[in-house]
Amino acid sequence: MASPRTEPVHLTDEERAVLEGWTRGRTLAAWRARRARIILELDGGATIGRAAELVGCSRTTVGKWRSRFAADRLDGLEDAPRPGRPRAVTDEAVQALVERTLHSKPANGDRAWSTRSAAQASGMSQSMVSRVWRAFGLKPQAIDSWKLSTDPEFVDKVRDVVGLYMDPPADALVLAVDEKTQIQALDRTAPILPVLPTSPAKASHDYVRHGTTSLFAALDIASGSVIAEHHARHTAAQFIGFLTTIDKAVPQDLDLHLVLDNYATHKTQKVHTWLLRHPRFHLHFTPTYSSWLNLVERWFAELTCRKLHGSAHRSVTELKADIQAWINQWNHDPKPFIWTKTADQILSTLAAYCTILNHTNDQPETSDSGH
């Protein structure tokens, strides 16, 4: 059956211009654009059924917004206030809480605000303070540690290393190299209890030490595979031995670019002499206090979390075999770590920190810090 024809909606030129703007606006909500299209179709003489078909909604929806528009014009297309209890905390109160959290200290002498002290000072509940802090990402009690590099060539080294990660040279392999030293073979004094439905695994607090090993590792940033070997020590001699292992493992037609930290072992005269005899090796040093630039550290974190943490070994031999088995499994299906931040982004972030530090240092002292 054909849809009954209703009286067309008659829009003024101003109303039509507003509604047409709603349908074209990219930043407006979709519901507003759909309501505008309903009224515009009705203004063009469409029946309720035809308007519903053209807009893609039900006839009931078309009838609802036609009636609302007929009663209140453009205002009728807005959402009516929802029923329920009004907000107990105003925007001004939320802003005041955020400002207090960022720029003041509790009157009781605490180092930082807690939900309890902030609730008492603001007149809110602790749960409301907690919700506001989560919404704004505020963690007053938390402290992250950091250290600025004092390397005079910091900028050039950052650009050099990040450039290798993001645009590696052709016919070359980029390896992130480092040593994880003093890995302990620890045996618990009691068996580790397994995971239960309501309880994590449990290991005894005390343990017996059975020696240590140092793991030399070279992470291929392109494939994620790792060349690794164990040494009892980590002197220049062991480092040269590991470079020899890398030299044998990588095809001779590829140049080798190694990202390293500033450990003195990497810069001895013996290492320099060895490099002169192996010209395909090119060393790239990270700035001082910048181990975060070396991607192999990310792989060491995987090794620690997935294998070493909570494990038990009764000898160094057993520890080395267990680590090597895990590395072999890793290399069976390696996953590269993708570097995403450009050098400019890193330097901009550090510049922002320095600006904050300078601003903080310019503030007058409020108490004797003892420094």
VENSUL-V231691 format. One record per backbone hydrogen bond with DSSP energy under -1.0 kcal/mol. NH is the residue of the N-H (numbers start at 1). CO is the residue of the C=O. If there is no record, write none. Layout:
# VENSUL-V231691
NH;CO
NH;CO
This chain:
# VENSUL-V231691
16;12
17;13
18;14
19;15
20;16
21;17
22;18
23;19
24;20
25;21
33;29
34;30
35;31
36;32
37;33
38;34
39;35
40;36
41;37
42;38
43;39
44;40
45;42
46;41
51;47
52;48
53;49
54;50
55;51
56;52
57;52
62;58
63;59
64;60
65;61
66;62
67;63
68;64
69;65
70;66
71;67
72;68
73;69
75;72
76;73
77;74
78;75
94;90
95;91
96;92
97;93
98;94
99;95
100;96
101;97
102;98
103;99
104;100
109;106
118;114
119;115
120;116
121;117
122;118
123;119
129;125
130;126
131;127
132;128
133;129
134;130
135;131
136;132
138;133
142;139
154;151
157;153
158;154
159;155
160;156
161;157
162;158
163;159
164;160
165;161
166;162
167;163
173;255
175;257
176;219
177;259
178;217
180;215
183;213
185;211
186;184
187;208
189;206
193;202
196;199
199;196
202;193
208;187
210;185
213;183
214;231
215;180
216;229
217;178
218;227
219;176
220;225
221;174
224;220
227;218
229;216
231;214
239;235
240;236
241;237
242;238
243;239
244;240
245;241
246;242
247;243
248;244
249;245
250;246
254;251
255;171
256;280
257;173
258;282
259;175
260;284
266;263
267;264
272;268
273;269
274;270
275;271
276;272
277;273
281;278
282;256
284;258
286;260
290;287
293;290
294;291
297;294
299;295
300;296
301;297
302;298
303;299
304;300
305;301
306;302
307;303
308;303
309;304
311;308
313;186
319;315
320;316
321;317
322;318
323;319
324;320
325;321
326;322
327;323
328;324
329;325
330;326
331;327
332;328
333;330
346;342
347;343
348;344
349;345
350;346
351;347
352;348
353;349
354;350
355;351
356;352
357;353
358;354
359;355
360;356
361;357
362;358
363;360
